[in-house]
């Protein structure tokens, strides 16, 4: 696959997650007050998500793989620690968003853009 084609495939695979994450961020601003610890987790998710995506798009697995590990840890902590009492619709949004993120990881692995060290 050429570089341009790979970039387009990766971007198309990432787009559903980005759309859902932006919508979820908007919900956090409008629907409820988010505690500081949860805000810190969201910041960590943002930074590690950007690092992971950057690593995938630039072929830097040394950056992408650790970022994915920290992202997964922070996402689990965020879900189990703060999202249990949320409305079922918002929890479903998170599950669908993470499924979209997992699909992006699968596409990245399947295309060779993400290689495990």
Buried (B, 14 or more C-beta within 10 A) or exposed (E): EEEEEBEEBBEEBBEBBBEBBEEBEEBBEEEEEBEEEBEEBBEBBBBBBEBBBEBBBEBBBEBBBBBBEBBBBBBEBBBEEBBEEBEEEBBEBBEBBBEBBEBBBEBBEEBEBBEEE
